Amino acid sequence: MERRLAAIVCADVAGYSRMMGTDEAGTHAAFKAHRSAIHPIILNHGGRVVKNTGDGFLLEFPSIVGATEAAIAMQTLMAERNHHLPADRAMQFRLGIHMGDVIADEDEVFGDDVNIAVRLEAVASPGGFAISAKAYKEASKHLTVPLVDAGNHRFKNIKDPIGVWTWTPEGAPALAPALREASALSQQYRTAIVGVLPFANLSDAQDEYFSDGLTEDLIHALSLQSFYRVLSRNSTFVFKGNNASTRLIAREIDATYLIQGSVRRAGAKIRVTAELIAPETGEQLWTGRYDRDIGDLFAMQDEITTNLSAAIATEIVRAEASAPARLSTDVTAWDRFLKGLSHYYRQTKEDLAIAVDLFREAIRLEPKLSIAHAYLATIQIQSIQFGWVKGTREMWAEAMKLAETSVRLDPRSSFAFSILSWTHALEGHYEAAMDAAKRAVALNPYDNGARGVLGICHFVIGEHREAIELFSMAAQRDNSDPRYQWAALNAFSHYLLGQYDATLSWGREQLYINPNHLQALAIRAAALAQLGRGDEAVEATRVLMANYPTLNVDRHLRNFHWKRPEDLAHYRAGLLNAGVPLGKLTLVSSDVKRVAES
């Protein structure tokens, strides 16, 4: 290996995934033709192609002046080639330019200065380029075109802020509206980019179809989430059978997280292993193993895909939430949202209050950030259910407005529709809740949260066996997502079926996760009273009232809009029998004494 000073140019095509989805063969052919057309420009300015990627390339030049002049010539030529094309067929490169000390190993180049060029490409306008202030200072006196000072930017995994200058040629065609929207969205969510590497087939070659099919299904399932970007099959299948390190692969495709795994078949059984990796650090964030009988092959493959996507999606969100905070200069809405998410995951009263402020700030900075609206609605509801705030009409109205706004801003988000459904269900809007839940499941059949919320719809109208089936499925596949309280919901469903021992089991599960969960404490006390376990009911009520001294049955039930009056009466009777005061003037001690003596 050697070190040398070099100018680096990183390029990709804006909206390439969308174009491939529309016309895969035509897009690939057009990309190759454009790349061939600009290749002489690279050579004429002393450059070389370090490597080609699925939708771009990395170039090295001995001179920053040569690199910048080549970038201008390339983009000018591309503007001419795109001039007579419809907007949805115009292929526009984004270029990032930087200079510095690089490590050369055979034909590859590595180092922080290469990474900076990659990050600069992400902020370049389609059809133009972004150049670091350091490189611009060296090249500016030789340039004949004006550049615009875009200020300082902070980039992921780059310690210091980078000054950025930008340029776009006159006459560059505007992006089609759909492409412009996708481009803005990709930068907004560029914090997390996920690559699924082809699962290794550890069995006979005839089983290769299964490992490839499982990988493709997992890419599809994960891509239905709205929190992060998932690289297409074309980006990752080129590494099939490649022994390159995950760190090198991640840098080549600009992935924040990589998923890799293997499939082994033995007789009538299949074993699938998978792991989620943060390639920059090599940290293994999650690992899972699934042993299944083959049986119905497609049903088994779908079950494994669902389990994998549920577990991995939750871990990616958790990893992003726990990532080190960026410095406060040039703060974006996404920064505020992620910081709020880190507090939300701690699930304390104080942290949820901080998360509310941060989500509100994110919305103020970017009113169109759908996911911030959805999480803020979630916190509003949970804070009421946990007993941490008083549920006023104003709070419920705001939660509904936030949920509706989230859906309007991102009508493809199953999470947004799930929160809308949940809010409708708790307000007693049964048909609207069911419609939104079914829409959420249709948008993402692999979203266990959406299926669990469909269970809430069944629960509030009194279909408790259907609700238990959906809650249990969601809890088995993912019981660590704080957005949903499957154990508490299961406890209530079993209680209303008169299955009080199961209620206590699920209540214990919820209290293990959140020891002062108001509803779990309350349903435990009610179930113990219904079982006739008076002393234990007294103690459960004492713990409940110690945590929530102003609680009374009337106020507690005011937030319950169940369809069947007999369900409300059933729960009310259990609370009263446990000694929970009826109204604010009722003495707790007399109620508890009455239970103890009964």
Secondary structure, 3 states (H helix, E strand, C coil): CEEEEEEEEEEEECCHHHHHHHCHHHHHHHHHHHHHHHHHHHHHCCCEEEEEECCEEEEEECCHHHHHHHHHHHHHHHHHHHCCCCCCCCCCEEEEEEEEEEEEECCEEECHHHHHHHHHHHHCCCCCEEEEHHHHHHHHHHCCCCCEEEEEECCCCCCCCEEEEEECCCCCCCCCHHHHHHHHHHHHCCCCEEEECCCEECCCHHHHHHHHHHHHHHHHHHHCCCCCEECCHHHHHHHCCCCCCHHHHHHHHCCCEEEEEEEEEECCEEEEEEEEEECCCCEEEEEEEEEEECCCHHHHHHHHHHHHHHHHHHHHHHHHHCCCCCCCCCCCHHHHHHHHHHHHCCCCHHHHHHHHHHHHHHHHHCCCCHHHHHHHHHHHHHHHHCCCCCCCHHHHHHHHHHHHHHHHHCCCCHHHHHHHHHHHHHHCCHHHHHHHHHHHHHHCCCCHHHHHHHHHHHHHCCCHHHHHHHHHHHHHHCCCCCCCCHHHHHHHHHHHCCCHHHHHHHHHHHHHHCCCCHHHHHHHHHHHHHCCCHHHHHHHHHHHHHHCCCCCHHHHHCCCCCCCHHHHHHHHHHHHHHCCCCCCCCCHHHHHHHHHHC
